[in-house]
């Protein structure tokens, strides 16, 4: 078995092993196994926490717990170690009185818990509680098992604690549930049970299964590729391409039609992210299809020189050229349509001007774009190589390509698309036409940069165009939203809160008590029900008693007014909420909420809401917004205005609309876009303008939506981004290709495969090393400077942010203390209203604690009403402020996954005694920080990208400048010919190159003198050798001539009767000897005339064919020869024909008479070079003769001049080629002729 067959066998076995293992994992990993293994992990981690708690409560550490109430430093360290690092909540008590707490997630009493471990459910989650008592001292440790929030969003998630389990496939089981797993504590005592969530997936084992299948598929791909290469060599490239296409089609069909393997759990394969059609149902499938197409194109590319071996008739060549052009146009159009759908039909952001906000899906989309360009490059090069072999003039080929590109461009212009996409595609093709059709096909650095620039330009232009279309669609959707005045997210919120409002016990108390605080009612509603997403609405509350009498607000309002709205001009959106339908310019809702107490009607609450201008980037309220409610981030950068009869009714955003609309007029029921220049002109933003979408609802009502645009900045940023991205992608591909060619991991020798690792760096040009060194140095420098700059600015901003929070809290505390002295802020309803009004004045959230750390007043009661936090002060802040008596404290805190800062300050009375603590939680600090850092990163990336491009170009120029003298010297050295007059190199600068040139000129001068002397000596020696050889060769026929003449003379004198017969016999012999002398003279004359050549352009395979025809007629000789495609060289026709005659004659003469002669002539063509191999099955050349066979006058025959192979060598070298041989005794000799085409 050959080595290649062994490799294929091993690949097949490896593929089968991976596949079988994946199937075993799938079959083995049943839901029961999933539950068991997941539970084992949870139980193990829970035991670890229990062991940690036992260590904290043993006899050696119990004293530390007792000291926590008095040792401040140890208490802070304990909070850091136990609660923040290990997520264990700790509480200590003396005589059942709380003395220390480490967290405010729960705030338990000492009583009600038995000694040891127990499992409980509280309002905000499940916990394992461990109690330890030592006399009057007791401690409680809460290990969170599962968190429970009243709703979920990006910050609040109801799942098993991440310290116990990273997977999200199990839940706490009820007693009635089946298929459960019992969890025991470290002492073996049962504490709770778990069950699998419906339709859940354990990603750890699912990932393992997918990984095994992926490895199996990759191994199969390598095996298929190997087989396709084998088919291409033995059958043909067409059959190999068909086999590969069949394999790829079969794999994609199985995956798309049967859904195997199941990858839908990955977001990348979710149709909600992207869906185009049945072939491109997801972004992941898009990438797989492009990658499969690239594989097929790569296979065609690497076999492009094997395609279309036989020349086509001219008419067929024109048809093929037209087909090639159509295929290239179709491919470019298909890729364009696919990426059009990727940008417009998804929620994936491709705003490359804000790189920091790009998601992983965005970068995958950009990577797919890079593979799309690679696909076009491979197929474009393949088609151009095939087109080169077509029997039509090159000018006609160019005209056909250009004609189709222009036709496609004209069509797009008719479709009102002026992006000139097909012209740029034509430029891409044109860059590769000249080197492929007229050169060696290699990609020069200039051409490479040209391709990158063209691809970047295409990407930037089309992406900006697609983004513009997408932005227009967003604006149209906003117009419709403003026309309908509908808010689906508000409808969801209304349905969530209406039941809470009607069941609010405060309202029963409100209707029952005569002393009502109406402002407190509104504040309560605002903080509990109309915060978060609904904070975008201004609202009023009207309370009516059971008789319909108004209790709050303007007495002119009547309940029937709202009932009439229900009947005539509203739309019901929930049980009690309605949307007004006749409120142009405003988005209004109202609710009529009946309040009952045990089926007894107590009154009605009417809530009237009107939307504020569209807002986005909610910071803290987003923490308390359910996850199914979205923000208006899509509309964050828009302004809009309502005009009624030309008068401005309502507006929002930063654009300054006119009070009367004269210019921005539209057409009824149609979308019309207009532009005007920005008022505040900036020299560095010359093309900045405002784009207005005008929608005329009717003859009176007009809606205008405005967006600020800067096309120049967006285009430059996009162009820079794509250039750097495509450059990085190209460098990775080039590096992989380079590594594949130079790194050897396996060494195959003597049918054995051995592991070895070797990197060959010998062929890297000096210029490339300089360029690489300069670019790498600059890149590393830029990265270091950028990292230091980023870290410095980020740190400075955080410090400024901290200082801002402290300064703001100081100002608030100062004013608050003055109001406290006036008894404005009390724990009554009126005091709570004043407290909220005070906080609103500073646009801040505030919480007031008493000296025991208990919440007195807060602007966010939801946090405590929903049990997200207990009504207690943060433990670390309490120790610092109360026990350590700090004047202020800035604390890092966390709610769910939201990290934020909180500042604390003591509140003092007129006697400067601390009476309370005021907290300013800055929930938006992470958002603000990310936004600012994002802006900084975007600016740095754009600037550094431009610098990188500039440095890259400078590196190329510098490398060329540095190496140009070396190239110049190398060129002159290549022209140096020993024995001839060599011109000295002229170099005017006195530098290192000048010293080298001076030594070179000195060397060639000495070389000329030595060459002259050596040439004289060689000429004399050659003449002596030649004279001896000529004398020897002439003497051989002269000796029989002399003897013959002497015998004839004697016969004549002796009157020999047979004289006539002898004369006839000797005459024939004399003629033969004279012909031998003539042949010798011709041989030496031909060799002497070698420099006198007549160069012309010849088809090398035609010359070989002429020689083969002569020798094919010989008996017992077989010559295998198949001419290739025309390969034109410059050579002397007669010399070349005689060269192959000599080689064939020598090959025939080298075969023993008892052996059938077999001569095989093959060839390999690569671009502008061809290698001809002429092999015989003779005896081979003895080793001691191999070094001399090309020397003149050397021969191993009994007769001959020894000039044959010398003549062959000179003929090949005169044609600009090289000749060498390989021989093996007893098996034959192979001569190699390397020739370069015209």
N, C-alpha and C positions, 0 to 999 in steps of 0.2 A: 504494500500500500504506500502510495506517495505521501510526502509530507502534507501537501495541500488536502488530500483526502482525509488524512488523520485530523487536520484542523477542522474540516467540515464535520467529521464524526464527533469530535469533542464539543463543537458548538451545538450540535443537535442534542447531545447528552446533557449539556449544561442547560439548554432551553427546556428540555423535558424535566430536568430536576427542579428548576425554578417553578415551572407550571404545576408540577405535581405537588410541590410544597405549598404553593398558593391554594390549590384545591383542598389539600388536607387542612390547611388553616381555616378555610371557609367552612368545610364540613365539621371540623372539630369545634370551632368557636360558635356554639349554639347560644341562645339567650340564657340558658341556665349557666353555662360556663362563663358567659359575659358577666352575669350577676355575681357568680361566685368569686371570680377574679377581681372584679371591681370592689366587692365587699371586703375582700382580703386586704386590698390596698387601704381602703378607708379604715378598717379595723386596726391595721398596723400603725397608721399615722395617729389614730385616736389613742392607741396604747402608748405611743411615744409622748403624747401630751399628758396623759395620765401619769406616766412615770415622772415627767418633769414636775407636775403638781405634787406628787408624793415626795419628791426630793425637796420641794420648797416647804413642805409641811412636816418633815421629819424632825426628830429631836434636835438635830444639829442646826436646823435653819429656822425653827419656829420662833426663836428670839428675834430674828431679823424681821419677821412679820409683825411682831409686837412693837418694834422700834419704828415702823413706817409712819406712825402717827406723830412722831417727834423728830426723827432724823430726816431733815428735808432733802439733803443731797442723796441719801440712799433711797428715799422715796421716788425721786425723779429717775434715778438709775433703774429702780425696780420697774417703773412704768415703761421705760425704754426697753428693758430686757424682756419682761414678761408679756406686756400688752402689745407694744408696737412691733416687737420682733417675733414673738411666739403667738400672738393673737389669743391670749388667755386673759380674761377679765378677772380682776382680783378685788376683794372687799374684806375689810377687817372691822371687827366690832368688839366693844368692851361693854359688858352688861347689856348686850343687844342694842347698843347705840353705835351708829356708824362713825368710825374714826378715820377711815382711809378708803378711797376708791381709785381705781386705775382707769376706768372708762365710764362713759355716761350712756352707753348703749342699753344697759339695764341698770336699775337702781333697786336692788332687792332689800327686803327686811331680813333681819337675822333669824326671826322665827319663821316657821313654816317649812323648814328644810331639815331633813333628818341627817344624822351623822353618816358620812361615807358618800358613795356615789349614787346619783339618781338622774333620771332623764325627764326634762320638763318642756312644756311648750309655753312660751310667753307671747305677748302681742306682736313682737317683732321677730320671732324665730324659735328654733329648737336649740336646746342647750343641754349639755351634760354638766351637772352641778356636783362639785365635790366639797363637802363641808368637813372642817377640822376644828374641834373644840379642845381648848386647854384651860380648864377652870372657867373664869369669867370671860376669857378671850376666845373668840371664834373667828373663823375666816371662811369665806365662800369663794370658790373658783368656778367661773363659768367658761366652759369650752364650747364655742359656737359650733353647732353641727349644720344647721341650715338657717339662712336668713329669710325672713318673710317681710316684704314691703306691701303696702296697699296697692301699688302699681309698679310697673317696671319701665325703665328707660335706659339710656346709655350709661347712667351712673348707678342706678339701683337695679340689681338683678337678684331674683329669687332662686338661689341655687345652694348646693352643698358648699360649705366653707372651703375656700381654695387651699387652705393648709392641709385639709383632710383629703381632698380629691380634686384633681384638675379636670376630670371628665364631667360632662353634664348629661349623663345617661341614667341616673338613678334619682329616686325620690324617697322621702319617708313614707313608709307603708302604714295603712290603717289596719286595725285588727281583723277586718273582714276581707282584706285583700288576700289573694292567692299568689303563688309563685313569688314568695318573699324569701329573704335571707336574714337570719337573726344575727344582730351585732351584740357581742359581749364585751364587757370591760376587761381590764387587765387581770382582774381577779376571777374571771370566768362567769360573771353574773350578767344575765340578760338585761339589756338596757333599751334597745329599740330594734325595729326591723326596717329593711329597705326593699324596694322593688324597682324594676326597670321602668323607665318612662316609655309610654307608647311611641313607636316609630323612632326610637332613639338609636344612636350608633355610637359604639365605643371607638373613638377615633384612633386610639393607640393600636388596636388590633386591625381596624379597618385600614389604617395607613400601612401596617405590615403586609396585609394581604395585597393592597394596591402596589406596594413596592415590589413584592415578589412577582406579581403579574407584569409589572413594568420591566423588571430585569429579564423576565422570560421573553417579553416582546422585543426588547432591545437585542437580546441574543439571537432571536429569530430573524430580526432585521439584518443583523450582520451575516447570518447564514444565507439568507435570501440574496443579499448583495453579493456574497461570494459565489453563489450558484449563477447569478445573472452574469457576473464577469466570466465564469466558465462557459456559459452559453454564448456570450459575445465572442469569445475566442474560437469556439469550435463550430458554432452554427452561424452566428451573425448578430450584429447589434440590434437589428429589428426584432428578432425573436427574443432577445434579452429584455428589450424595452417592453415588449408585449407581456412577458412573464412578470416583470416588476409592476407594470400597470395593473395586471390581473390581481397580484397579491395586494397592492394598496387598495384597489377597489373592493376586494373581498373583505379586508380588515375593516374598512370604513363602513361597509354595508352591515357587517355583523354588529358593529358598535352603534350605528344609528338606528337600524331596524330592530335589532333584538336587545339593544341596551346593555350589551356585555362588553367589557366589565362595567359594573355600576359605579359611576363617578359623580352622580347627581348630588352627592353630599358636599362636594366641593363647590364653593360659590362660583368658581371659574366656569363651571358647566351648568350654571343656573340660567334658564331662559329669561328670568326676570331681569338679569343683568344685561343680556343681549340676545336678540333673536332676529334672524333675517329670513331664513326659509328652512326647508327640511334638511338641506345639506349643511347649512350653517345655523344650527339651532342654538348655539351658545358661543361665548367667547373662546372657551377651551376648544370646541370643535373647529372654530375659525382657525385657531393656531395650529391644530393638528392637520387640517387640510392644507394650509400654506406650507407647513413643514414637509408633508408628504409630497407636495408639488415640487418643493425645493430638492428633495431627494431624487425624484425622477429627473428633474432638470440637471442636477449635478451628474447623474449617471450618463445622460446624453452628452453633457459637456465634456466629460472625461473620455468619451468614445467618439467625439465629433470628427476626428480625423479618419475614423473607420467607416463613416457614413458616405453614401453616394460615391462608391469606388469607381463604378463604370460611368463614363461621360454620357450625358443625355443629349438627344437631338436639340437643335436650337429652339424649335417651337415648344418642345416640352420644357426647356430651360426657362422660357418666358413664363409659362404657366406656373412652374415651381416658384419663380421669383415673386409672382403676384400672390401666390398662396402664402409664401413666407411673410410678405408685407402685411397681408390681411391678418395672419396669426399674431404678429407683433402688435398691430392696432387693437385686435380683439383682446389680447392679453392685457395691454395697458388699460383698455376700457373696463374689463372685468375687475381688475385690481382697484381701479378708481371707484367703481360702483360699490365694491365691497367696503372700502374704507369710508365712502360716503355714508353707507348704512351704519358703520361702526360709530361714526361721530354723531349722526342725527337720530338714530333709533335706539340710543341707550341713555342711561343716566350717568355714564362714565364721564368724568371731567377730562377734557383734553386742553384745558387752558394752560398752555406751556409758559405763559407769561407769569404764572404763579406756581412754580415748580413745587413749592412746599406743600401745596394743597392737592397735588396729584396723588391718586391712590395707587395701590398695587395693580389694580385692573388697568389703570391708565398706562403704567409702564409696560404692562404686558401688551397692550394695544400698540404702543410705540415699537416694541420688539417685533411684533407681527409685521408692522410696516417695514422694518429693516429687512426681514426675511422676504417680504414682497419685492423690495428692490433687488435683493440678491437673486430671486427667482427670475426677474426680468433680465438681469445682467447675464445669467447663465444661458437662458434661452436665446437672448440676443446674440451672444458670442457664438453659440452653436449654429444659429441660422446664418450668421455672416460667414462662418467657415464653409458651410455648405454652399452659400451663394457664390463664394469665390471660385468654386469648381464648375459653375454653370457656364455653358458655352455661349455667353452673350457679352457684349462690350460692357466694361465697368461703368461707363457713362449712362448706359441704359438702365443698369441696376440702380444707380443713384437716382435717376429720374423716376423710376417706378416707386422707390421708397419715398422720395420727396413728394411725388404726386399723391400717394395715399395719405401721408401726413398732412398735406395741405387740404385735401378733401375732408379729412376728419376735423381739421381746425375750422374750415368753412362751415361745416355742419354745426359745430358747437357755437359758432358765432350766430348762426341762425336761431339757435336755442337760447340766445342772449347770455351766453357764457363767454366772456372775453379773457379768460385766464390763460389762453394760449398753451393749454396743457400738452397738446399733441406736438406743438412746435418744440417744446422742451424735451419731449420724448424723442423727437427727431434729433435734437442736439445730442442727447444721450447716445443714440445709435451712431451718429456721425463721429463722435469721439472714438468709437471702436472700429469704424469702417477702415480708415487709412492704415492703422497698424496691422489689421488682419488681412486686408486685401493687398497691401503693398509692403508690409514689413514682416517681422517675425511673430507678430501677434501678442507680444509681451505688453504688460500694463506699466507704462512709465509713470514716475511720480507726478509729472505734470498732468497726464491723462487721468490719473487716480484722483487728484485734487479737482480736476474738471468734472469728473463723474460725481464726486461728493457734492460739489457746488450745485450741479444740476439737480441732483436728488433733493438736496436741501431746499432749493428754490421751488421745486415742484411741491414738496411737503408743506412748506410755509405758505405758499400761495393757495393751495387747495384747502389746507386746514383753516386758514383765515376765512376762505370763502364758505366752507362748511360751518364754521363757528358763527359766521354772520347769518347764515340761513337758520341755524339753531337759535341764535339770539332773537331773530325776527319771530320765530315761532313762539318763543317764551314771551315776547312782548304781546303777540296776538292773544296768547292764553291769558295774560294779565288784563288785556282789554276786555275779554269776555268775562273775566272774573269781576272786573269793575262794572261791566254792564249788568250782569246778573246779580251782583252784590251777594254772591253765595260764599259761604265759608264752611266747607265740609268738616274741617278740623274743629271748628267751633261747635258744629252740630254734635260731634262726638263728645266734646266736653260738656255740652248741655245735657246730653243723655246721662252722663256720668254723675253730674252734680244735682240734678233736679230731685232725685230721691233723697239725697243727703239733706237737701234744704228742707223738704217737706217733713223729714223725720228729725230735724234739729230740735233738741229739747229747749234750746235757748228761745226759740220762737214761741213756744207754749208759754214760757215765763214772760216773754215780751207782751203777748196779748193779755196775759192775766194781770200783770202789774200795771198800776196806773202811772207810776213814775218811770216813764220810758226814756231812754237816751237814744234818740234817733241817729245821731252821728255815730254812736258806738255800733248800732245795727249796721250801718253802711260800712264802717271800718271792718267789722267782723266778716261781713260778706266779701269784702275786698280781699282780706287776708286768707279766708278759708276757701272761698269758691271762685272768685274772679281774679286769681293771681295766675302766674304761669302764662300759658298761652292766651288766656282770656284777659290778661292785663292790657292787651292791645285795644280793649274797649273801655270807653268812658261809660259809666252807668249811674242810674238813679234808682232809688228804692221808694216805692209807695206802699204803705201798709193800710189796709182797709179792715175794719172790724166786721163782725158777723152780720152787721146791718148794712154794710157797704159804705160806712162813713170813713173818710180819709183820716188817718192818724198821723201821717207824716207829710212833709213837703207842702207844695202849693195846694191850698184848699180848693182851688178852682178845678182841680183834676177830679174826674169822676170815673168810677170803675167801668161804667158803660162806654166810656171813650175807648178803652182798650178792648172791650168786647166788640165794639163796632169795627175796630181794626181787624179783629179776628174774622169778622164776617165779610168785610169788603176789600181789604187791601193788605192781606198777609198770606203767608204760606207756612203751614205747620211743619216744624222740623223735628219735634219730639213730642212727648206727652203734654208738656206745658209751655214749650218755647215756640215762638213764631218769628218769621222773618218778614219785614215790611217789603212790599213789592213796588211801592210807588214813592221811592226816596232817591231820586236821581242825584248823584254826587255823594251819597252817604250810604253806609252799610249799617242797617239798623235791625235790632232784634228786640223782642220783648217777651216776658214770661208772665203768665197768670198762675200763681202757685197757691192752691187752697191748703190751709193748715187745719188738720183735724186732731182731736184728742179723744181717742177711743170712740171713733165714729161721730164725735160731736164737732160740728163746724165751729172754728174759733175765729177765722178771718182769712184774708187773702193778702199775699205778698205779690206785688207787681214790680218786676225788674225791667227797666228800659235801658238798652245798650246801643251805643253808637260807636262805630270803629274810629280809632285814632288813625293817623296816617300809617301806612304799612311800615312795620318795624321788623327788625331781624336781630340776630346775634344775642338772643336772650341769654343771660348769664346764670344768675341764681334761679330765677323761676324755672329754667329748663330742668333743674334738679327735681322739681315737683310737678313736672308735666308728664302724663302717661306717654309711653313710647309710641303709641299709635297716632299721636298728634305731632304734626310737623311744623317747623318754623318756616317763615317766608324768606329763606335765604336766597331762593332763586330770584327774588325781586328786590334784593338789597341795594343794588346799584341803579335803581330806576327812580325817576320822578314822574308824577302824573298830575293831570289837572282835569277838572270838569268845567265845561262852559255851557251856560244856558242863555240862549239868545245873545251870544257873544260876551256875556259877563262871566267872570270867574266865580264859580260857586264853591269849589273846594280844591285843594292841592296838597301835594305831599312831595317830599324830596328836597334836593338842594337846588334844583333849577329855578330861576326867578321868572315865573310866568307873568305876562302882562295882565292887567286887570281887564282890559278889553282885547279880544282876539281879532286881529286884523289880518295877520300873515298866515297863521297856521290853519288853513281851511282845507277841507277834504271833500270827498264825494260820498253820497248816501250809501250806507251799508257796504262800504269798501275800505280796505286798508291802504293808506297812502303814506309813503315815507318821504320826509323832507329833511334837509340839513341846513344848519346855519353855523357860522363861526362862533367860537367861544369868545366871550366878552373879555376875559383876562388873558390876552395874547401873551404867550411865552416864546422867546426866540428858539428855545430848544424843543418846542413842541409846535412846529409851524403848521402841521396838518390836523391839530386837535379841533374837534367840532362836536356839535350836539346833533344827534339823529332823533327825529320826532316821528312817531307813528300816530297818524291822525285817523280817528274813526268817527264818522258822523252817524250818530244813532238815528237821528231824524233831522228835520229842518231846523230844529231849535237846539238840540243837545249834541255836544261834541266832547269826545274823550281824547286826550293827548297823553301819550306815554313817551318819555324822553330818556335817552341813554347817552352818556358821554363817551366819545370814541377818540382814540389816537392811533390811526392806522399805521403811521410810520414806526412808532415805538413797538407796536404789536408785531409788525412785519420783521423788524430787525431782531427782536427777541426770539420770534419763532424761527427765523433763519439761523440764528446763532445756536439755538437749542438743537435743531435738527442736524446742523453741521457737526456739532460736537458729538451728538448721539450716534450719527452714522459713522463718524470717524472712529469712535470707541468700538462700535460693532464691527467695523471693518478690521480694526487692529486685532480684535479678538479672533476673528475668522482667519486673518493672516497668521497670527501667532499659532493657532491650532494647526493650520496647514504647514507652517514652518516646523513646528514641533513634530508633527507626524512624519515629515521628511527627514528630520535630523536626530530625533530621539529614538533609540532602539532599545526596546525592553526584552524582546525575544531575539535570539540568534539561531537561525536554522542552518545547520551544517551536517553533512553526511546523513541526511534523513533523520536528524535529531533536532529537537527544539530545546534550547537551553535558555534559562533566564539570564539576562545581562542588561546593564543600563549604560548607555553611551550617548553623549551629545556631541554632534559634529558642528563646530562653529567656524570651520576653516573657510567657508565660502561667503562669509559676511563681508561686504565691502567696507573699506576704511571710511568712505563717505557715510555709509549707513550707520557705522558705529558712532561717528561724530554727531550726526543728526539725532540718533537715539540718546546719546549722552546729554546733549544740550536740552532736548525736550524733557527727558526724565529729570534732569537737574532743576529745570524751571518748574515742572509740575510739582515736584516734591517741595520746592520753595514756596510755590503758590499755596499748596495744601497746608504747609506749616504756618505760613503767614495768615491764611484764611482761618485755620483752626484757632490760632492765638487771638486773632481779631474777633472772631465770633465769640469765643469764650470770654474775652475781656468785655465786649459790649454787652453780652448776655448777663454777666455778673454785675456790671454797672447798672443795667436796667433793673435787675432784681433789687439791688441796693436802693436805687431811686424809688422803686415801687414800695419797698419797706419804709423808706423815709416818708413817702407820701401818705401811706396808711397811718403812720405814727402822728404825723403833723395834722392830718385830718381829724384823728381821734382827739388830739389835744384841743383843737378848736371846738369840736363838738362838746367835749367834757366841760370846757370853760363856760360855754353858753348853758349847758344842761344844769350845771351847779347853780347858776343864777336863777334858772327857772325852778329848780328844786327848792331854793330858799323862799320862793313865792308860793310854794305848795301847789305847783301846776301839775306835777307828775306823781300821781298816786296809783294805787292798785285798783281803784274804782273804775267803772266804765268810762267816766269822764276823763280820768287820769290816763287810761289806755288810749283814748282818742287823741288827747294832747300829745302823748308820747309818739303815736304814729304820725301826727302832723309834724312834730319836731323832726322825726327821722326823714319824712318826705322833703322837708326843707333842704336837707343836705344830701338828698338822693342816696340814702344809706340804709342798710339794715342794722338795727341795734338790738341788743339784749341787755337788760339790767338784772344783776344778781344781788342778793343780799349778802351779808358777811358769811353766811353758812354755805354760800354757793348755790342757793336755790333761785330759780328764775322768778322774777317779779313781774317784769314787763318784756314783751318782745314784739317785734314787727313781723315775725314769721311764726305764728302759732301752729301752722301746719306741721312743722318739724316735730313738735311735741304731741300734737293731737294724733298724728299718724304713728307715734312711737318710734320715729326714726332716731330721735334723741330723747333722753329723759330730762326732766326739768332740773338739771344740775349743771354746775359749771365744769368745764374741762378740768380733769384732775391735775394735769401739769400746770395749767394756768392758775388753778386755785392754790396749789402749794407755793407757786412763785409769788402770787399777789398777796395772799392772805397770810401765809406762814413765813415767807421770806421777805415780805414787806417791800416789794419792788414798786417803783413809781410808774412803770409801764412794762408791758411784756408783749412781744410778737411771737405767736405760736403757730407752728405748722399743724394743721388739723385735716381730717379726712371724713367725708360722708360717702359711703359706698366706695366708688372709685374716684370721686372728685376730691382732688387735693386743693386746699385753699389756705389762705392766711387769716389769722384772727388777731386783732390787737386788743389789749386789755389795759384799762386805766382805772385807778381808784377814784371814787366820787366822794368828795369831802363836804362836810357841812360848814357853817360859818365859823366854827371853832377849829377848823382844819382837822377834824376827826374823820377817818374813813368810815363811811356808812354804807357803801355799796360798791359794786364793780360794774363798769360799763364795757361791753364787748362790741367791737366793730368787725364782723366777719366780712372779709373781702372775697366773695365767692367768684368774682370775675378775674381774679389775678392770673389764674392759669390761662384763661382765654385771652386776656390782654397780652400776656407774655408770649403766648404762641403766635398771636397775630403780629406782634412787633418783630419777633424773631423770624417769622415767616417772611415778612417784608424785607428784613435785613438779608436773609438767605437768598431771596429772589434777586435782590440787587447784586449781592456778591457773586452769585452763580452767573448772572448775565455779564457782569464786568469781567469776571475771571474767564468766562468762555471766550469773550472777545480777545482778552489778553492771551489766552492759550492759542487761539487761531493765529494771532499776530506773531507770537513767539515761534509757533510751528513754521510759519513762512520764513521768519528770520533765521531759524535753525537750518532750513533748507538752503537759504542763500549763503549763510556762513559756511556751511559744509561744502557748498560748491566753490566758494572762494578759497577755502583752505585746500581743497583737493584738486582744484583746477591746475595748479602748477605740477602736481604729481601726475595728473592725467596728461598734461602737456609733455612731461618728461617721458611718461610711459609710451606716448605716441611716437616720440622721436626714437626711443629705444627700440620700438617694434620695427622701425624703418632701418635700423642699423644692420648692415649686411657685411659680413666678414669678407674681406678681399676687395671691397668696392670703396669708392670715395664717399665718406659720410660727412654731411654738413654739421658743423658745430651748432649747439643750441645757443640762441641769443637771449640773455637774461640781464636786465638792466639794474635790478635791485641787488644791493649788497647784503643779503640775508642768508638764512640757512639754506634756502633753495638755491641762491646764487652760488654758495660754496659747493653744493652738490653738483650744480651745472658745470662749475669750473673744473671739478674733478672729472666729470664725464667728458668734457671737451679734451682735457689732458689725456684721458684714457683712450679716446678714439684716435687722437693723434699718434699715440704710441702704438695703438692697435694697427693703424694703417702702415706704420713702418714695419712692424712685425709681420703683418699680412703680406706686405710686398716681398720681404725676405723669404717668408714661408712659401709664398706663391711661386717665387723663383725656384726655390728648392724643390717644391712639389712638381713644378713644370719639368724641371730637369729630371727628377725621379720618374715622373709619369712618362716622359719621352723615352727614358731608358727602358722602363717597363714595356712601354708600347713598342719600342724598337725590337726588344727581345721577343715580345708576343707576335709582332708582325713577321719578324724573321723566322720564328718557329712555325707560324701558320703557313708562311710562304714556302719554307724549306720542306714541309711535308709533301706537297704536290710536286715540288721541283725534283725531289729525289727519284720518284718513279719516272718523271719525264726524262731525266738524265740517263737513267738505266735503259729506258726504252730506246732513246736515240742511239746509245752505244750498241745495243743489240741490233737495231736496224742497220747501223753503219757496218757492223761485222757481217751481217747477212748479205748486205749489198756487195761488200768486197769479196765475200766467199761465193758469190753467185748462187746463193741458196735457192733451190727450186721452189721452196715454199715462201719465198720473199713476199709475194703478193698477199698471201693469207696473213703473214705476220704484219705486213704494212697496214692492212685493214684493221687487224686487231689492235695494234699499237696506236693507230690513228684515233680509234674510238676512245682508247684510254687517255690519249693526249687531250682530246676534247673535254673529257670528264675532269681531268686535272685542271685544265684551263678554266672551266666553269667554276670549279672549287676556288681557284684564285680570284675569279670575278666576284664570287659570293663573299669571300673574305673582304675584298676591297669595299663591297657595298655595305657590309656590316659596320666596318670602321668608319666609312663615310657617313652613314646614317647617324651613328653615335656622335661623330664630330659635329654634325649639323643640329644637335638637339636644341641649342638656344634659338635657332631660327624656326620659330613656330608661327603658324597662321591661326590666330584665335578667332573662333566663331561660336555662336550659340547653338548648342546641340542638345538633343533629347538623349540622356544617358542610357535609358532603357532601349531606345532604338539601336544605339551602337552595340550594346550587349547582344541584342537579337541578331544583328548581322553576323557577329562572330559565332554565335551559337549555331546558326543555320549551316555554316561550313562544317563544323566538327560533329554535328548531330548525325551525319551520314556514315560515320566510322563504325566498323563492326565492333561488337562487344563493349560498346560505350553507351551509357544512358546519361542524358543531361536533363535535369529538372530545372525549368526556369519559367516563371510567370511574370511578364512585364507589369510594372505598376503604372499609376497615373503619370502623365507626362511630367518629367522633371528636367528643367532646362539648366545647363551649365555652360560656362565659357571655357573652350578647350580647342586643341588642334585635332581635326577629324582623323587625319591619317595616323597621328601618334596614338590617339585613343583606340582606334580600331586595331592597330598593331599591338597595343598594350594588352587588350583582351585576347587577341590571338595568341600571344606569348603565354598568358596565364593559362588559357585552356590547353595549349600544346604541352606546357609543363605538367599540368594536372593529369593529362592523358598518359604522358610518358612516365609519370610517377607510379602508375598502377602496374603491378606485376602482371606478367602475361597469363598466369594461371588464375587470375581473379577478374571477374566482370567489373568493368569500370563504372563508377556511379559518381557523377558530378552534380552538385546541388548549388544553384545560384539563388539567393534570397536577398531581400532588402527591407530596410526600415526607414521610413521618412518621418521627420519631425520638424514641421515648419519649413525653414529654408535649408535644412541639412538632410542628407540621405546617407545611409550606411549600406554598402553592398558587400555581401559575404559570398565568397566562392570557395566551396569545400569539396575535397576529393576523398577517396577511400584508398589512397596509395600507402606507401610504406612510411611516410613521414620523413622529416628532415633530422638527421643525426644532430645531437646536441653540440658537438664540436664544430659543426658547419653553419649553425644558425646565425652567428654574428656576421658572416661574410657573404651571405647569398645576394645582397644588394650591391656588392662591390663590382666594379667593372673588371672584366677578364677572369672572373671567378666562375668555374663550372665544375660539375661533378661527372660530366659526360666524357666519353673517350674522344669525341669530336665536338666542336662548337667553340664559339668565341668567348662565351661567358658574359656577353653583353645583354642578354635577354631581360633579366630581372632588373639590371641597372637601367635599361631603357624604360621598363615599366615604371620604376620609381621616379625617374625624371619626368616622364609623361604625366603622371598623377600630380606631382608637385607643380608642374607648369600649369595645370588646371586648377591650382589652388587647393589641392586636397592632400590627404595623408594616406599611407599604406603601411600595414603591419600584418603579422601573421601569428597564428597559433598552430602548433603541431603536436602530434602524439605518435610515437613510434608504433608502427603496425596498424594504426587506425586512420591516418591521413592528416592532411594539412588544410587549414582554412585561412585564406587571404581576406583581409578587411580593407575596403577602400572607402574613405570618408570624403565626401564631396559637398561643396556648398552651391546652392542654386543661385540663379541670377536675381 
